[in-house]
Amino acid sequence: MLKGLMWCLAVLVMQLLLLRYVDRRVAAMPRLGEEGPSDGAANLLAAKPEGDLEA
């Protein structure tokens, strides 16, 4: 029974450490503005239309 409790505590500590790591990574990410994500992807799609095939 004591061995099971120690395993449970070890798993709990690992989960808390992983959660702290993810929380710090998310906090370091840049915030999105009110207008939404940047238009970088939209500019790339507009630069090369889908129907344009180069052989």
Buried (B, 14 or more C-beta within 10 A) or exposed (E): EEEEEEEEEEEEEEEEEEEEEEEEEEEEEEEEEEEEEEEEEEEEEEEEEEEEEEE
